[in-house]
Amino acid sequence: MSHDLDEINDGDLAFLCRKNRPEDPDGSECLRLVDLFAGSGGLTLGVMEACRAVGVGLEVLLAMELEEKVRKVYDLNFKSAVERDRDDVRSRFNRAPGRKLSSAELKTQKEVGKVDILVGGPPCQGHSDLNNHTRRNDEKNELYMVMVRAVEILRPSYVLIENVQGIRRDHSAVLERATKYLKEKLHYSVDHQLVRMIDIGVPQKRVRHILVAARDIDVTGVLKFPPLDKPRTLEWAIGDLQGIILPSVLDVAARLTPENKKRAKYLLTKNKYDLPNRLRPPCHKNNPSHRYTAMYGRLKWDEPAHTITTGFGSPGQGRYLHPRQLRTLTPHEAARVQFFPDWFKFGESPGRGLLAHCIGNAVPPKLAFSVLVQLLRKDATITATLKAQGEAA
């Protein structure tokens, strides 16, 4: 990834296209990371690249992920120093903020030790606008407060919590409660903003809510990313992948049903991007409550992709039809749009369901990179250490 946030160049594309994993970042100073709700490792990867950018090392102390198969993908790419009890976050952080520490929490505190960076993306289905059943009134929304409890127990120097836009409208005011507790009880500097992925160089029209907090520095302005003059496009991300013929499931698109193939062919031959109402399924036709017009849509080569979700292999799940070929995006292409480099491992023969989960539910690594680089550069201790190293050399 480009190390200078003000200079968007081909360094990021080289990062994405790299086939061999680079050496892990090294330095006389090593930062210690805990990643809760880690998924396949998008946030960890971003933190790792941020550490590389500022010249410090990284150690993953604890990475937790409920889904075993997804956790195994994480472990193919990163090593958690704590190896046991890494599934349910609530098994380690099982009390509300302010309560006396439980035996499990005391054990975790002792096992993990000093923490520099805590990151996490709690399950966001309860907040998502795509969730029509329990939107903003879901018990999973309280997992956001598990992150706050982890801050209370581990006392990290920096915190990054990622979620969907709907977190701001949660019926239990979880964001307001979390922010107030971090500020007033734990005495962290806190800021939270919506961040557009296109503003940090991700070729995708995804918007995420980010909360950052720090113990010893003012985080004001860390989440301010001025819009790029020219957002990166789908072609920028996957243009070099056209014509690839490999047996790997990563480079093969999901098979279209006969009906969906007709829809895709219509859009391609007519050079259209939105499917007309008459060609949509009966449940979509003349339905005033149906407002997801991007479904069954064709992507544009010269624009950023739409938000990648677990449904990127199905045209009925969003705008995922390839702009030039009669198919949806391949997992490889979706991973690129999510800012996963080619060297990232998803396993020897992962199934489509696992790939969809690992890629579609991930946080683009460029997000954690962009935020953490700014936080680390504000840290006077790290700056002084690196300056001393440079003078010694």
C-alpha positions, 0 to 999 in steps of 0.5 A, spaced: 500 500 500 502 507 498 505 509 505 503 516 503 496 518 504 496 524 500 499 521 494 495 516 491 499 512 486 501 505 483 504 502 489 497 500 491 496 496 485 502 493 486 500 491 493 494 488 490 497 484 484 503 481 489 503 474 488 508 472 494 507 474 501 512 480 503 516 479 510 512 481 516 514 488 518 520 489 523 523 494 527 526 495 534 519 497 537 513 492 536 506 493 537 501 488 540 494 487 537 488 484 539 483 483 533 476 481 536 470 479 530 476 478 526 473 474 520 478 472 515 483 478 517 482 484 513 483 489 519 489 485 521 492 486 514 491 493 514 494 494 521 500 490 519 501 494 513 500 501 517 506 498 522 510 497 515 509 504 513 511 507 519 517 502 521 515 498 527 513 491 528 507 487 529 505 481 534 498 479 534 496 477 541 489 474 540 485 474 534 477 471 535 472 469 530 466 465 531 466 461 525 471 455 525 472 455 517 473 463 517 478 462 523 482 457 519 483 462 513 485 467 518 490 462 521 493 461 514 495 468 514 496 470 521 499 467 527 495 468 534 500 468 540 494 466 544 491 459 541 486 457 545 478 459 546 478 464 540 471 463 538 466 466 542 468 473 544 463 473 549 466 467 552 472 472 554 469 478 555 462 476 558 460 482 563 457 489 561 462 495 562 463 497 569 462 490 572 467 487 576 471 483 572 469 475 571 474 470 572 474 469 564 476 476 563 481 476 569 484 470 565 484 474 558 487 480 561 493 476 564 494 471 558 494 477 553 498 482 557 500 489 554 496 491 548 497 497 543 492 496 538 485 493 539 480 493 533 474 489 531 468 489 526 462 486 531 457 483 527 453 488 523 446 485 520 442 488 526 444 495 524 444 493 516 439 497 512 439 490 508 436 487 514 428 488 514 427 483 520 430 486 526 433 492 523 436 497 529 433 492 534 437 486 534 441 483 540 447 482 536 447 490 536 450 489 543 456 486 541 458 493 540 459 494 547 463 488 548 468 492 544 468 497 550 468 492 555 475 489 552 477 496 552 476 497 559 479 490 561 485 491 556 487 498 556 489 499 549 493 505 546 489 505 540 482 502 538 478 502 532 471 499 531 468 498 524 460 497 523 455 499 518 452 506 517 445 504 521 449 503 527 448 511 528 440 509 528 440 503 533 434 503 538 438 502 544 443 508 542 449 503 543 453 508 539 452 514 544 453 509 550 459 506 547 462 513 546 460 516 553 463 510 556 470 511 553 470 518 554 467 519 561 469 513 564 475 510 561 478 517 559 479 516 551 479 521 546 474 519 541 471 520 534 467 517 530 465 518 522 462 515 516 468 514 511 467 513 504 471 507 501 472 511 495 476 517 499 481 512 501 483 509 495 478 503 495 475 502 488 468 500 491 462 505 493 462 502 500 460 507 506 462 504 513 462 507 520 468 508 524 470 509 531 477 511 533 479 512 540 486 513 543 489 514 550 494 519 550 493 522 543 487 527 540 484 523 535 480 529 532 481 529 524 484 522 524 477 520 520 478 526 515 479 523 508 478 529 503 475 526 496 480 523 491 479 527 484 478 521 481 476 515 485 479 508 483 475 504 478 473 497 477 478 496 471 483 499 476 482 493 480 481 487 476 483 490 469 489 485 469 485 479 471 481 479 464 482 472 460 485 468 466 483 461 465 485 457 471 482 451 474 482 455 481 475 456 484 477 463 485 478 465 478 471 462 476 464 465 477 458 462 480 454 459 474 448 463 472 441 460 472 438 460 465 433 466 467 439 470 470 443 468 464 438 471 459 438 477 464 445 478 463 445 477 456 440 483 455 444 488 459 450 486 455 448 486 448 443 492 449 449 496 453 444 497 459 446 497 466 439 497 470 435 491 468 428 493 466 422 492 470 419 487 465 425 482 466 425 482 473 422 477 478 415 477 479 416 479 486 420 485 484 415 488 478 411 494 480 412 493 488 413 500 491 416 497 497 422 494 493 427 499 492 434 495 491 434 497 483 441 495 483 439 488 483 440 484 477 445 490 475 451 490 471 457 494 473 461 499 470 468 499 468 470 506 469 466 507 476 468 504 483 464 497 484 458 497 488 458 494 495 461 487 495 457 483 500 457 475 501 452 475 495 457 477 490 456 471 486 449 472 485 446 478 480 439 477 485 443 480 491 446 486 488 450 489 482 455 484 481 454 482 473 461 483 470 461 489 465 464 486 459 463 478 460 456 474 461 457 472 468 458 475 475 464 477 479 469 471 481 471 471 488 478 473 486 475 479 483 471 481 489 477 480 493 481 485 489 475 490 490 475 489 497 483 490 497 485 483 499 492 482 495 493 476 491 498 473 496 492 472 501 491 465 502 483 462 502 485 455 503 487 450 498 480 448 495 475 453 499 468 452 497 464 458 494 460 459 501 466 460 505 469 464 500 463 469 500 463 469 507 471 471 508 471 476 502 464 479 503 464 480 510 471 483 510 473 490 512 477 492 506 484 492 509 486 499 506 481 502 511 485 500 517 491 502 514 489 509 513 486 510 520 492 507 523 497 510 519 494 517 522 494 514 529 501 512 529 504 518 526 501 522 531 504 518 537 510 522 539 513 516 543 513 512 536 516 518 532 521 519 537 523 512 537 524 512 529 527 519 529 533 516 534 533 510 529 534 514 523 540 518 527 543 512 529 544 509 522 
